[in-house]
């Protein structure tokens, strides 16, 4: 179990979360389940029909995140970002949009240095049950969450942005800032 956590650059046993029964890892070296293409989009690159899409419930696993440029395995992606959900893996804010909707996607994690390996130009892949999405890192910022002018903008609608965030500084006991990785969408079907 510790080997599973240590394969992720910058993560140690803190990546193991006590779920009350046993320790579980939020990193899964196995491949996620295959994507079932929408019948209206058999090649997975055009559009996915919103009417045929079943959105996940709060706290449900709906995908996997992979850092293409780093051998980190697959990080479980859940819909929701409360404490219980974040103990299982990365969690998408329910105030943000799902991949493919052309708007802001906000994904957080509790783990120290969870997104630290990412650098500008790196590729982030999100594999959902309705498509595979790729994003390119274009900016990394450390922000003060108490300053609204520094907070990620969930209202923008000019492009699909993936924002990954975690507490910062990574090695401190008290983490008053947030580490935010900003990514542009580079591939994957649009949901319409």
ZIPE-V275974 format. One record per residue. N is the residue number from 1. SS is DSSP state (~ for helix, > for strand, _ for the rest). Layout:
n=N ss=SS
n=N ss=SS
This chain:
n=1 ss=_
n=2 ss=~
n=3 ss=~
n=4 ss=~
n=5 ss=~
n=6 ss=~
n=7 ss=_
n=8 ss=_
n=9 ss=_
n=10 ss=_
n=11 ss=_
n=12 ss=_
n=13 ss=~
n=14 ss=~
n=15 ss=~
n=16 ss=>
n=17 ss=>
n=18 ss=>
n=19 ss=_
n=20 ss=_
n=21 ss=_
n=22 ss=_
n=23 ss=>
n=24 ss=>
n=25 ss=>
n=26 ss=_
n=27 ss=>
n=28 ss=>
n=29 ss=_
n=30 ss=_
n=31 ss=_
n=32 ss=_
n=33 ss=_
n=34 ss=_
n=35 ss=_
n=36 ss=_
n=37 ss=_
n=38 ss=_
n=39 ss=_
n=40 ss=_
n=41 ss=_
n=42 ss=_
n=43 ss=_
n=44 ss=_
n=45 ss=_
n=46 ss=_
n=47 ss=>
n=48 ss=>
n=49 ss=_
n=50 ss=~
n=51 ss=~
n=52 ss=~
n=53 ss=_
n=54 ss=_
n=55 ss=_
n=56 ss=_
n=57 ss=_
n=58 ss=_
n=59 ss=_
n=60 ss=_
n=61 ss=>
n=62 ss=>
n=63 ss=>
n=64 ss=>
n=65 ss=>
n=66 ss=>
n=67 ss=>
n=68 ss=_
n=69 ss=_
n=70 ss=_
n=71 ss=_
n=72 ss=_
n=73 ss=_
n=74 ss=>
n=75 ss=>
n=76 ss=>
n=77 ss=>
n=78 ss=>
n=79 ss=>
n=80 ss=_
n=81 ss=_
n=82 ss=_
n=83 ss=~
n=84 ss=~
n=85 ss=~
n=86 ss=~
n=87 ss=_
n=88 ss=_
n=89 ss=_
n=90 ss=>
n=91 ss=>
n=92 ss=>
n=93 ss=_
n=94 ss=_
n=95 ss=_
n=96 ss=_
n=97 ss=_
n=98 ss=_
n=99 ss=_
n=100 ss=_
n=101 ss=_
n=102 ss=_
n=103 ss=_
n=104 ss=>
n=105 ss=>
n=106 ss=>
n=107 ss=>
n=108 ss=>
n=109 ss=>
n=110 ss=_
n=111 ss=_
n=112 ss=_
n=113 ss=_
n=114 ss=_
n=115 ss=_
n=116 ss=_
n=117 ss=_
n=118 ss=_
n=119 ss=_
n=120 ss=_
n=121 ss=_
n=122 ss=_
n=123 ss=>
n=124 ss=>
n=125 ss=>
n=126 ss=>
n=127 ss=>
n=128 ss=>
n=129 ss=_
n=130 ss=_
n=131 ss=>
n=132 ss=>
n=133 ss=>
n=134 ss=>
n=135 ss=>
n=136 ss=>
n=137 ss=>
n=138 ss=>
n=139 ss=>
n=140 ss=>
n=141 ss=>
n=142 ss=>
n=143 ss=>
n=144 ss=>
n=145 ss=_
n=146 ss=_
n=147 ss=_
n=148 ss=~
n=149 ss=~
n=150 ss=~
n=151 ss=_
n=152 ss=_
n=153 ss=_
n=154 ss=_
n=155 ss=_
n=156 ss=_
n=157 ss=_
n=158 ss=_
n=159 ss=_
n=160 ss=_
n=161 ss=>
n=162 ss=>
n=163 ss=>
n=164 ss=>
n=165 ss=>
n=166 ss=>
n=167 ss=>
n=168 ss=>
n=169 ss=_
n=170 ss=_
n=171 ss=_
n=172 ss=_
n=173 ss=_
n=174 ss=_
n=175 ss=_
n=176 ss=_
n=177 ss=>
n=178 ss=>
n=179 ss=>
n=180 ss=>
n=181 ss=>
n=182 ss=>
n=183 ss=>
n=184 ss=>
n=185 ss=>
n=186 ss=>
n=187 ss=>
n=188 ss=_
n=189 ss=_
n=190 ss=>
n=191 ss=>
n=192 ss=_
